[in-house]
Amino acid sequence: MRPIFLIVLSHWLLVGCSVQPVAPDLERAEISTEASACIARLSGTANVRSHRLNNDGFSIVNWNIQKGKHKNWAGDLQQLHAGPDLLILQEAPQESDVWDDLAPAHYRSFAEGFGLMRSATGVLTMSSVAPLAECQLVAFEPWFGTRKATLVTEYALTDTTETLLVVNIHSINFSFGVEHMQKQLRQAATVIEHHDGPVLFSGDFNTWRSRRAEVVETIVERLGLVPLEYEVDHRKRWFGRALDHIYVRGLRTLHATSMELGSSDHNPMTVQFSYGHQPRGVEAAH
């Protein structure tokens, strides 16, 4: 855990972006302190779109895997995997042999959150197709100075020139008020509001009390994002409030559920989507 005095040295948000049309090892762009740098790179995505998500149906799993500390987490993830196009994970270890075994053909996009020596964890998005672009938004826990990351990735879709924006977030948790959480969410919102195509905003929002939930709801409503409804809902709750959420715009939900597992302190959500050219801010009922 980082010393608390690093709070003073760490200004609220740093942004790092990289454009990666097809290859996972392209050089990363310089770090910027403005969300505008991320927006510019996303909007300037190359038109090379040989790899696309199928807009008739693509699947996702969202799960906070608690740093992979629990026994059997990898086996549970293997069963959950079973072909999802997007694995959207929080508290995921950056270095793990599991990723090569689990999905050797999937592209891995990672933004570091909590880092301890060589065992950094953060938000990880694994995709069946390479992203057109990716950006990192980094916030800091006000009590401890530890990082909380947001990862933005953009993907091509079949039969359309529009692209899918995926925002994978692990929200600030330890604070007396909601100001720091708001700052983190507004940075992500700034990127989302400049994207005209479909959006998937997913992760561990740490909405364990009403004021925190209200902050999230206000922001997603302004962005025209709607929450998913789950056929079976075993999402982790604290004080009766779900911590993990998926919000979408311009996507049709075909199937959404959450199963109960013992290999993390959170439970995963699995969803099947299609892109049906809905108007901005509208999601068809599943």
N, C-alpha and C positions, 0 to 999 in steps of 0.2 A: 504493500500500500504506500503510495507516495506521501511525503510529508505535507502537512496542511499549508505550509507557507508557499507551496507551488501554486496555490490558488491566486496569489498576488501576481506571480510571474506569468501565469497562463491566462491570456485574454480569452474572451468567451469562445470564439469559434474560429477554426482554421479550415480552409477548404483546399483539397488537393484533387486534381482531375487528371484523367488520362484517356486518350482516344485509342481504342484497340479494335480495328475493323474485323480481323479474323484471328490474329495471332496473340497468344497469351503473354509474350515476352517483349512487347514493344516498350520503348522508353517512356517513363512517366513524365508528365508535365510538371512544371515548377509549382510549388505550393503557393496558394493565394489566400488572402483573408476575405475575399468577397465572393458571395454566391453568384455574382454576375459572371465570374470566370467559368463556373460550372455550366451556367445557362448558355454561354457562348459556345462552349464545346459540344453540348448536347444538340443545339440547333444547327451546328456546323458539321454534323455527322456526315461521313462519306456515304455516297449513294451505292456502295457495293453491298448488295443484300442477297448474296448467294445462300446465306443461312438465315432461315426465318422460322418463327414459331407458327404453328398451324392455327389460323384464326377460327377454324371449325371446332377446335377443342384442344386445350392445353391444361395441364394439371400442375398444382403447386402443393408444397408442404411448408408450413410455417411452424417453427419450433425453437424455443429457448432450451438448449440442451445442457444448461448449468455446467459449462466448462468441461463436459464429458466426464464428470467426477463419479457418476453412479455406474454400478455394474450393469452390463447388458445394454447400455445406451446405443452402442454401435449396432448390436443385433436388432434392436427395435427400429433404429433408423434404416437399417437394411430392409426390414419388412415394410416400413412406411414408404421407402423409396420406390420400389416396384414400378419405376418408370416416370415419376414426375418430371416435367420439363424444367421446373424451377424449385430448388430447395432453398428456402429463405430461413436462415438460421441465426440465432443470437447466442452469445456466449460460446461461440464455436472456437476450438483451438486452431490456430493457423497451421501449425505443423502437426500432422497426424497421418499415419499410414492408412487410416480408415478411408480417407478421401479417394486414394488411388484404388482401393478395393471396392468401395461403394459405387463409384461412378467414374471410372477411368476416362471416359470420353467427354465428361462434363467439364465445362469451363468454370474456373473458380475466380470469383471476385471477392476481395477481402478488404475490410477496413478495421484497423486495430482499435480495440477498446482498452480493456485492462491488460497491462503488460507487466510480466514479472520474469526478469531474466530472459530466457529463450522460450518461455511458455506463454506467449501472447495469445489472448483471445479477443474476439470481436464479432462483428456481423459478417456473415459469409453468405453469398448468393451463388449457388451452383446452377448452371444452365445448360440445357441440351444443345443450345446454339451460342456462339460467341456474341457478346454484347457489341453493339455498334459504338458505345461510349460508356464510360463510368466515371463517377465523381465520388469524393469522400467529404462528408461534413463532420467535423469533430468538435464535440462540446466537452465540458469538464464538470464533474461533480463538485458542487461548491464546498462541501464539507471536507473532502479528502483530496481533491485535485486529480482524481482518476478520470480517465477518458471514457466518454460515451460516444459511440460512433453511429453515423447514418451513412448508408451506402446507396448510391443512385446508379442504376444501370438502365440502359436503353436497348430495346430489341426490335428487329424487323418482324413484321407479320406477313403472312401469305396474302396475296390478292388485294393488297392495299398499299398505298404509299405512307400511311400513318404508321407510327411506331408506338410500342408499348413502353411506358416509363414505370420502372419498378423501384420503389423506395423501401429499403429495409432499415428499420430503426430500432435502437435500444434506448429508450428515453431515460433522462435523468431521474434519479430515484430519491436521493438523500438531500432534502432541502426543506427549510421551514415553510416557505411559501411556494409559489408556482412561477416566479419570475424567470428562473434559469431554465425551467422546462419550456416555458413559452418561447424564450429566445431560440432554443434548439429546434422546436417545432416550426417556428416562423422561418428559419433558414431553409428547412425542407419545403415549406409551403411556397417560398419564393421561387424555388426551382419548379415545383409542380404547376404553379399558376402560369408559367411561361410555356407549358407543354400543351399542345392542342389535341393530341391523340389520347388513347385510353391510358388510364393510370391505375396502378396497384400499389397501395400504401399499406405496408404490412409490418408487424413486429411486436415487440414487448413494449407497450406504452406506459407501464407502471401506473395504471389508473386505479390506485387502491383507495382513493377517497374522492368524494363528490367534486371538490374543486378541481382536482387534476382531470377528472373525466370531463368536466365542463370545458376546460381549456381545449382538450382534444376535439370535443364535439363542435365547439365554435369554429375552430380552424377548418375541420374537414367539411362542415356545412358550407362555409364560405367558398371552398374550393369545388363544390359540387360533387363531393365524394359521399358515397353511402355505405353504411356498415353491412356486413353479411349477416344473414340469419342462418343458424346451424340446425340441421335435422336432428342431430344429437350433439349436445353442448357440454363437454367436460373441460372447458377452458379453466385454467387456474384462477381462483378467486381469493381475494383478500378483503375482509370486511364485506363480503358479499358481492364484490365488484370484480368483473373479469379484467385481467391484466393484459391479455394478448388480443389483438384486433386485426382485422383486414378490412380496409376501405377501398372501394373501387369507383371508377368513373368510366363509362363507355364499354363495360363488359357485361356479358350475360352469365349469371351463375347457374351452372347445370347441376351441381352437387356440392354441398358443403357440410362437413361434419368435424367433430373433435373427439378423439378417443382418449381413454384414461390409461396412462402408463405409469410405471414406478421408477423409470430410469432417469427422471429429471424432476425438479420441483415445478415444472410447467408441463402442460399437455399439448400435443401437436394438433394443428388444424390441417385438414386436407380438403382441397377444393378443385373442382373442374370448371373451367371457364370456356366461353367462346366469345369471339368478337363479332357482333352483328351490326356494326355501323350505326349504333345508337347515337342520338344527339348528345352533345356535351352535357354532362350532369345527369344522364338518365341511365338507369340499369333496369333491364327487364326482370320480371319476377321469375324465379326458378321453379 
